[in-house]
């Protein structure tokens, strides 16, 4: 699989990374429903076999469970993938999640992640959210110490804006930013992507398929059948009137995909990777079959005509959404 250099690091990331959000399973606020750990482990190992060389995870996914599963999956592999995990979201004995960026909490989170992942060093350690914002410098200083101590190789951030990145990069280099980006969520195109390009900050985007909406597999019936604890039931993009508008986009992606013998999901990922500022896309993969379906997206290069067609489709979506706001 094609690889791209991650920002100022010496890491070469495959253009698709495996996301472990859903691997956390049930029993926490942002669950994707039940998940078989055996499927998760098989998916991770299949991904490595097919050229995906990094996994993105976080302690909060399943309240520690996703990291534990990743640790089990990579144990014994002759060629281990890079591990990117995060800090800054903690939970209590009741499973209530909160934000914390104090230095002692960051250090404890790092130590706990190393144990769950069963590794000696975290390849990419990221602040999950810039909350509380007044503590981002303190957290970044502690991560810089972890880098010097050899417990972390490189430091990155998630969900930061330009002003927040400017504040912390004076303390220690920012290797990467992890923002949301998809055809349905394009905010980073205006200011953030140009900033990262100017400052040699890698960009690894999450939710490129908008939680499954752009896969072509989502329907009203499928949404109704989602497990009760699947957090997508609370997502406005999965509810009317936005749902119909979103599904119309996916139907048009099917037509474009026919030219490339590709699925809407593969087209959506290829569209993400068209941007030179983007190092890679994180795709949540729960079963080996999903890995096999997604990997071909790395080889698709959309022609300019189809990129222009997609732009028109997305502009039509925006117009319809604006019309809805006007009716509200």
CORVENCOR-V67482 format. One record per backbone hydrogen bond with DSSP energy under -0.5 kcal/mol. NH is the residue of the N-H (numbers start at 1). CO is the residue of the C=O. E is the energy in kcal/mol with one decimal. If there is no record, write none. Layout:
BEGIN
NH|CO|E  NH|CO|E
END
This chain:
BEGIN
4|13|-2.8  6|11|-2.6  7|5|-1.0  9|6|-2.3  13|4|-2.4  13|11|-0.7  15|2|-2.2  17|281|-2.7  18|54|-2.1  19|17|-0.6  19|283|-2.6  20|56|-1.6  24|20|-0.7  24|21|-1.3  25|22|-1.7  31|28|-1.6  32|33|-0.5  37|35|-0.6  40|36|-1.9  41|37|-2.6  42|38|-2.4  43|39|-2.5  44|40|-2.4  45|41|-2.4  46|42|-2.2  47|43|-2.4  48|44|-2.1  49|45|-2.0  50|46|-1.7  51|48|-1.4  52|47|-2.5  53|51|-0.6  55|82|-2.4  56|18|-2.8  57|55|-0.5  57|84|-3.0  61|58|-1.1  62|60|-0.9  63|60|-1.9  64|59|-2.7  65|62|-1.0  66|61|-2.2  68|64|-1.7  69|65|-2.4  70|66|-2.6  71|67|-2.5  72|68|-2.1  73|69|-2.5  74|70|-2.2  75|71|-1.0  77|74|-1.9  80|78|-0.5  82|53|-3.0  84|55|-2.9  84|82|-0.5  85|83|-0.5  85|124|-2.1  87|126|-1.8  90|98|-2.5  92|96|-1.5  95|92|-2.1  98|90|-3.0  100|88|-2.3  105|102|-0.6  106|102|-2.3  107|103|-2.3  108|104|-1.8  109|105|-2.7  110|106|-2.3  111|107|-2.3  112|108|-2.6  113|109|-2.5  114|110|-2.4  115|111|-1.7  116|112|-2.5  117|113|-2.9  118|114|-1.0  119|114|-1.6  122|151|-2.6  123|83|-0.7  123|121|-0.6  124|83|-1.8  125|154|-2.7  126|85|-2.2  126|124|-0.5  127|156|-1.7  128|87|-3.1  128|126|-0.6  131|129|-2.0  135|132|-2.1  136|133|-1.5  139|135|-2.3  140|136|-2.3  141|137|-2.5  142|138|-1.7  143|139|-2.2  144|140|-2.3  145|141|-1.6  146|142|-2.0  147|143|-2.0  148|144|-2.1  149|145|-2.0  150|147|-1.2  151|146|-2.0  152|146|-1.3  153|122|-2.8  154|123|-1.2  156|125|-2.5  157|176|-2.4  158|127|-2.0  159|178|-1.8  165|161|-2.1  166|162|-2.5  167|163|-1.6  168|164|-1.4  169|165|-2.3  171|168|-1.9  172|168|-1.5  175|155|-2.8  175|173|-0.7  176|155|-0.6  177|202|-2.8  178|157|-2.2  179|177|-0.6  181|206|-1.9  182|185|-2.1  183|208|-0.5  185|182|-1.2  189|186|-1.8  190|187|-1.1  191|187|-0.6  193|188|-2.7  195|191|-1.7  196|192|-2.5  197|193|-2.3  198|194|-2.2  199|195|-1.7  200|197|-0.9  201|196|-2.6  202|175|-2.6  202|200|-0.6  204|177|-2.3  205|203|-0.6  205|280|-2.0  206|179|-2.4  208|282|-0.8  210|207|-1.5  212|209|-0.7  213|210|-1.8  214|209|-2.1  215|212|-1.7  223|219|-2.5  224|220|-2.3  225|221|-1.4  226|223|-1.4  230|227|-2.1  231|31|-3.1  231|229|-0.5  233|230|-1.9  234|231|-1.9  235|232|-1.2  236|234|-0.5  238|235|-1.9  239|236|-1.7  242|239|-0.6  243|239|-1.9  245|241|-1.0  246|242|-2.4  247|243|-2.8  248|244|-1.6  249|245|-1.1  250|246|-1.6  251|247|-2.0  252|248|-1.5  253|249|-1.8  254|250|-1.6  255|251|-1.0  256|252|-1.5  257|253|-2.7  258|254|-1.3  259|255|-0.6  259|256|-1.2  260|256|-0.5  260|257|-1.1  261|257|-0.6  261|258|-0.7  262|257|-2.9  265|215|-0.8  267|263|-2.2  268|264|-2.6  269|265|-2.0  270|266|-2.4  271|267|-2.4  272|268|-1.4  273|269|-2.4  274|270|-0.6  274|271|-0.7  275|272|-1.5  278|275|-1.3  279|203|-2.2  279|277|-0.5  280|203|-1.5  281|15|-2.4  282|205|-3.2  283|17|-2.9  283|281|-0.6  285|19|-1.3  290|287|-0.7  291|287|-1.6  292|288|-2.2  293|289|-1.6  294|290|-1.8  295|291|-2.4  296|292|-0.6  297|294|-2.4  298|295|-1.9  299|296|-1.6  300|297|-1.3  302|300|-0.6  307|303|-2.1  308|304|-2.3  309|305|-2.0  310|306|-2.5  311|307|-2.0  312|308|-1.8  313|309|-2.1  314|310|-2.5  315|311|-2.1  316|312|-2.3  317|313|-1.9  318|314|-2.2  319|315|-2.2  320|316|-2.1  321|317|-2.3  322|318|-2.5  323|319|-2.0  324|320|-1.7  325|321|-1.9  326|322|-2.0  327|323|-1.5  328|324|-1.3
END
